[in-house]
Structure formats: structure tokens, C-alpha cells
Amino acid sequence: MPVFAVTYAYPDDTADARAAVRPTHREFLRGLADEGVLLVSGPYAQGEAAGALLIFRSSTKDELLALLKQDPFQVEGLVSEVVATEWDVVTGSLAPHF
């Protein structure tokens, strides 16, 4: 099944709103991880642009983007940009897991 690298960008003025919604956002992502759809995710470190990197398995990009519209961060309008790119994992210590 294809692997996709997804980036989220967050508007700068949404930090408080994201903090309030974060528990349900993470619960949503944990459910996807439990299903084997989400492989790994996390926000960018302090001092970086507000956003996150998420790695998924999905049959198609369109299917994945439709699923991510259910993410509480997106439902609440806290994501300004979503970019999904199909990723061919070739080498590295994590490659066998993909």
C-alpha cells in the first residue's frame, strides 16, 4: 500500500485554539495509528514554523485527504494548508517498516 508524507501548516494565531482541541486531535490520530493507517506523526519543534509531519499508508491520496478532513484540527479550521505527497521509501533504518 502506498505511503504518504503529509504536512500540516497552522496559522500563527491559532496556538490557543489548537491547545484546546489537541486532545481530540490526538485521539483521532491514535485511532488511525491503531488501524495501521497512521505510521508516525508529530508537530514541528519549538522555533520552527507552526505545523506537523504525518506519515500514512493509504490506497490513494484522495482517500487519505478525505479521511483527514475528519481530523478535529481541520474540522475546527486550525489547519491552513495540507500537502500530501506519495513517498517511495527506499533506504534507512525505518525503511523495512514501510
Buried (B, 14 or more C-beta within 10 A) or exposed (E): EBBBBBBBBBBEEBEEBBEEBBEBBBEBBEEBBEEEBBBEBEBBEEEEEBBBEBBBBBEEBEBBBEBBEEBBBBBBEBBEEBEBEEBEBEEEEEEEEB
